[in-house]
Amino acid sequence: MKKLHLVLLSIGLLTITFVNSPNLHSDMTNIALAQKGFSWRNLFSGLFTPKPPIKPRRGGSRGDICMVSPDLSGEKNQPRIVWSDKPLFLWRGSLIKTVGLSSSADLDKNIIFSHPIAPTQEFVSYKGKALQPGETYYWWLSFDKSPNAFVSFKVMEPEQRQRIAKDLQKLEQEKKTRKATAEGIALAKTKYFLKQQPQLWSDALQQAYLVSNPSPELSKLREDIVGELCKSGRPGS
């Protein structure tokens, strides 16, 4: 009888541990989201259409630079609008040694950020002083020290930025209350950015690339995004 009691007690303890496991809760949450179609692949499916919304800048003196985000806006003389004041720079290219940021089109004289990159590196977050709302900036890539290709972008106006910041703060708090993982929170923010009008693709991509321990789905999507957008013949060449 005592042995039976001990066995039942052990099973009970194992059950309690299993049910309260934070990893189990996170896994169940991710499965539920996926069943609702709330996944990385679904959110970014628009990038793989015949007319993708992102228009990379290609070129450079050696012709092997593809600047993915922030990208060309597609509107003449109009820079891409981004929410983040510390944006992500995303690209593909061989032999690139430096990524930088300038405060004007006179790139060499107005550099505010310059970062050496490894041969296989394809993205980096801006680490300098927060960029100013309403201002236009120029990010560039270089084979040595001088910019070889650049793209302009504009940080959105203060009022709109503040509204979005409040929405994101509320969204993150709700997800944390529900025990969402860091990737789950990033996924929710990505969905939010893509619901804006116009869609904030640069900020959506930033969420996808800043997840420190990405799931297999997200890791594969990162590879596919850059590969697809930088194929020869895509718009923005």
N, C-alpha and C positions, 0 to 999 in steps of 0.2 A: 504493500500500500504506500509506504514511504517512497519507494522507487518511482511508482506511478505519479505521485505528487510532485516529485522533483522533475520528472520528465515534462509534465504539464506546465510547471513553472518556467522551465527553460524555453519551451515553445512560446509561452506568453511573452517572455522577455525579448525573444527574437522577433516576434510579431510587432511589438512596440517599436523596437529599433528600426525595423524595416519600414513601417508606416511613417515614422518621423524622419526618415533619411532625407536631408535637404537635396541630395543628388537625385533621389527618386522623384521628389516633387518637381524639380527643374525639368527632368526628363519627361514627366507626364505633361507639364505645361507646354514644352516644345512640341510634343506629339499632338496635343490638342490644337495648337496653333497651325501646325502643318495640315491637319485634317480640315481646317477651315480655309485652306489655301493661303494662309498667312506665312509665306516662306520667302527666303532670299530670291530663289529662282523666279517665283511669281512676281515679286515686286520689280525685279529688273528685267522682266521679259521684254519690255518695250525697247530695250537697248539692242535687241537682236532682230529688229524688224528691218524691212528694206530701206526705210528712212529713219535711222536712229536719231534720237533727240540730241545726242552729243556729237559735236563736230570738231574732232581733234585738229590741231595745227601740225602740219608736217613740214619738213624741210631742214634748213640748216645748210651750212657750207658743204657738208658731206651727204646730205639727203637722207640721213637715217635717224631723224628725230620725229617722234610722234607724241605731242603734248595732249594728254587726255582730259585732265581736269585741274583747275578751271579751263574750260574749252572756249572755242569761238562761239559767240552767241547766235550766229546765223543772221543777225540783223546788221546792216551796213553801219559801220562806225559806232556800234553799240556794244559795250563790254558785257560779259556775263555777270549777272547779279548773284552774289553769294551772301548767305547769312553769317557764317562763321567769321570772326575777326582773327582767327588763327587757322586758316584753311589748310587743306591737304593738297599737295602737288603730286599728280599722278602722270606717269609717262612711260614710254618704251623707247629704247634706243641703245645702240652699242657705242662704246668708247666715251660716253658722257662722263665728265669728271665733276661737274659742279651744277647745283641748282641754286637759283638766287631770286631775289625780289627787289624791285626798284620802285621808287615813288613817282617816277615820271618816265616818259618815252626816251629821255636821255639816259639810257640804262647804265652806262659806265660811271656816270657822275653822281647818280642818285641811288646807289645800292644801299638797302637797309637790312638785307639778309643774304648771306652766302654760305652754302653748306656743301662740303665735299661728299661725294657719294661713291659707294662701292660699285664695281663693274656690273653686278647683277641686280643692283637696287633699282626699284621702279616707283617708289613713292616715299614721301617724307612730309611730316607736318611742320608747318611754320612755327618756329620756337621763339621768335623775337617779341618785341613789344606789341600789344594788341593793336590791330589795324583800326583806322578811324572810320566810323559809319559815314556813308555818303562819299567816300573818297575812292578814286580809281588807282589801281596798282598794276604792275607789270611783272609777271613771273617769267623766268627764263632758264634755259639750259645751255651749258657750255662744254666744249671739248677741251678747253684749257681754262683761262681766266676771264675771257671776254665773252659776252652773250652771243650765241649763234642762232637762237630762235626764241621768240617771246610771245606771250598772250596777255592781253589786258583783262582785268575783271574789276568789278566795283562792289564794295561792301554796301549792303542795302542801308537805306535811310534809318536814322535812330528810332523813330516811332514804330516802324514796322518791325525792326529788330527786337525791340523791347516786348512787343506783343508776342512774337514767336518765342522769345526767351521764357516768358511766363507760361506759355502753353507747354513748352518742353519740360520745364520744371515740374509742372503739375503731372504731366504724363509719366515722367520718371518716378515720381513719388508713388503714383498709383501702381506702377509695375513692381516697385520694390515692396510695397505692401502685400502684393500677391506672390512675393518670393521669386520673381522673374530673374533669370540669369543675366549677366552682363550682355551677352549676345542677344538675349530676348529683348532687353531694353533698347539696344542699338537697332534691332529689327523694327521695333515700334516707332522709334524716332525716324527711321528711314521711310516708313510708310507715311508718317506725318509730313515729311519734307516733299514727298512725291504727290501729296494731296493739295499742295499749295498751287496757286495760279499766279505767275507761271511756276511750273515745277522746279524745285531747287535741286537739280541733279548733282551739282558739286557737293552740296551738303549731305545728300543721300549717300554718295560714294564715300564721303569721309567717314560716315558711321560704319560702313561695311569694312573699311580698311583699318580702322582703329581698334577692332576687336583683337585683344592680345592672344587669345587661344581659340581661333576660329574652328567651327565645326567642319567636317569634311565637305559639306554642301557649300559653305561659305568660301572655303579655301579653293575649291574647284571653280566657283563663280568668279573669284578674283582673277584667276588665270584666263577664264573665258572672256571677261569684259575687255581687258586690255588687248588680248589677241584678236577679238572680233573687230573692235573699233579701230585698230591699227592695221587692218588688212588693206592692201593696196586697192585703190579704186573706190574706197569709202568717201562719202561727202566730207569736205573739209580739206581735201588734199591740196 
